[in-house]
Structures are given as structure tokens and as C-alpha cells.
């Protein structure tokens, strides 16, 4: 009796979770979602389980009780998604010119949204003072997010090669034995 009660408890939690998902609609079939450590496109929402299809074409079956107790990120809910690309450059880089070049490349990307306008900012200074992080921000329609992200990554890499922009490197200072012995 106890075993049956425990088994039914889990099943009832999944059924209650399924009802809650249907009523609150945190996602719909076709939405790309992240549930805990799982991510994929929702292919079905059933009484007990919700099925996702991962980008690797793996079917992920998630119990509904798990879904209602996890944080759910729905990447398809809004019409646009922010692209954020972080580029590390050396301290010798003309940061203002580099950021202007990044914005120009983003403005030339036909599928990017123009409102809000793309921009680039200094986002961090790297440890030991050996470099700077520049972050480029832009908004893309959800359906073109990945294509634009990959395109911008390639164009930014080409810009860095063309302008001979160096990435930060750790510098080692090697001293001779004589230098170490000096007071």
C-alpha cells in the first residue's frame, strides 16, 4: 500500500503540473525553452510529461512536476533577443575606433533590428591590467538570432585580423640569477 501511494503521489504531481502548464501557458509547442539544465524546442505538452527536442536532435522528456518546480526560460516569448558578444583586446588597442568599427559592422547587418540601435561598450578590465573586454550589443528577431550571432562573430574576427588588433596575453618577466641576487 505504501509503495502504491508513493507511486501515485509522483504521478499526481505530474498531472497537477501538466494542468498548471496548460492553464498558465509559460510556453507553447514550438517555443525554444530552457528548463533547469535542459534546453530545446517544445514538441508536446502531455498530462504527465513535456517533450523537448534539443539542438542535437535528442528527445528530452521532462516530468511536469519538475517543470513547475524549476526556473523556465522561454527564448521564444518575445519577438527579439539580445545578442551580446564579448571581445578581449590588448591595452594597446584604440578602443574608441574599435567600438565604432563594431557598431558600423552591426549597422550593416541587414537582419538586425535598428531599434534599439546596436552599440558597443567597455565592459571590463582584465586581471593584471593586460587587456580590456569590449562588449557589442544588438537585438535580433528570434528566428534569425543564431544566424546573425554566427555572422557577427565571423565579421568581428575578420575586423580584428584586418586591423591587427591583438588579444591580451600574459607577459612573463624573466630575471637573471644576477638580478635576483641584487639588493
N, C-alpha and C positions, 0 to 999 in steps of 0.2 A: 503494500500500500504506500509506503513512504517513497519507494522508487518511482512509482507511477505518479505520485503527487509532484515530485521534483521534476519529472519529465514534462508533465503538463504545465508546470509553472513556467518553464522556459518557452514552451510553445505558446502559452497565453501571452507572455511578454512580447513575443514576436508578432502575434496577431494584433495586440494593442498597439505596438509600434507601427505596423502596417496601416492601421486605421488612422493613427496620428499623422503619418506621412501623407496619406490621401487627403485628410482634412486640411492640414496646414500647408501643403504643397511647397516644401523648401526646395524641391527640384522636380523636374518633369522628365519624361522619357525624351532622350536626345540631348539633355544637358550634360556638360562635362563637369564632374564634381570630384572633390577630394573629401574622403570620409576617413578620419584618422590617418593611417598610413597607406590607404588605398586610394587610387585615382583612376577615373575612366569615364566613359560615356554611359549614361543610364540606358539600358536596353529593356528592362522590365521592372515593374514595381508590383510584387505579388503580396498576398496576405502575410506570408512568413518571411520572405526574403526579397531583397532588391539586387538586381544583377547589373554589373558594370562590365564594360568592355575596355580593357586597358589599351594604351597606345601600342603595346607589344602584341595585341590581339589575343590576350588572355581573358577568359571569362572569370570575373570575380563575383562570388555570391556572398552577400553580406546580410547577416540576420538583421531584421528590422529593429530588434531590441538594441542592438549595437549602434545602429544609426541614430536612434533618438537619444543615446547617451554620449555620442561623440560630437565634436565640432564638425560641421559640414560647410565646406567652401564650395559655392556654386559659381564657377567661372563663366557660365552662360547666362546668368540672370540679367546682367547689364549688356547694353549693345556695344560697349567699348571696353578695352582693357589696357592698362598702362604697361608700356614697355620700359624697362629700366636696364640699361647696360652700363656696367662699371668698367672703366679703363684705367689701368695703373700706368703712370708715366713718370719719368725721372724729373728731378728738380730743375734740370736744365731746359725743360720744355717751356715754350712761350704759351702759357696756359690760356690767356685770352684769345689768341689766334686759333689755338687748337679747339677751344669750345665753339668759336664762331664757325670753324670748318665743320664740326659735328652738326651744328644746327642747320647749316646750309645743306648738308647731305640729307638730313631728316626732312627738310622742307621740299627737297626734290623727290622724295619718296611718294609716288602718286597715291598709294592706298592709305597713307597715314592721315589721321584727322588733323585738320588745320586749327580746330578749336576744341580744346585748348591747344595752343601753339607748342610745338616741341621746344625744349630748352636743355641746356647743359650747365652743370654747377660743379664747383669743387666740393666734394663730399667728405673727404678725409685726408689726413696726412699720415703717411705710413710710418711704422715704428723706426726708430733710429734716424729719422729725418732723411731717408733715402728715396722718397718718392711721394707722389700725390695721386689720389683717386679722383677721377673726373667721372661724373655720372650723367649719362644722357637719358632724358625722359621724353616720352611721346605717347600718344594714345592711338590705338589701332582698333578697327572693327574686330569683334571677337572672331569672326570667321576667317580673318586674314592675319591674326596675331602671329602664328608661328612662321608663316612665310615672310612677313615683314621683319620679325626678330632675326631670322637667319640672314636675310638680305642685308640688314643694317650691320650685323656682326662682320660680314664679309667686307662691306664698304668701309667700315671703320678700320679694319685690319689693313686694307689697301691704302687708306689715308696715312696710317702710321708708317707704312713702308715708304710711300711716296715722299712724305715729309721727313723721313728718317727720325721719327720720334722713338726714343729709346724707352724701354720699360725699366723700372727700378731694378737695381742689382745690389746685393750686399757687397760691400767693399771690405777687404781684409787688409789689415796693416801688419806687415811682417817686419820685425825688427831683428837686427843682427845681435849676436851674443854680446858684442862690444857695447851696443846701445843699451842693452838691458843691464849691463854692469855699471853704467854711468850713474852717478847720484842725481 
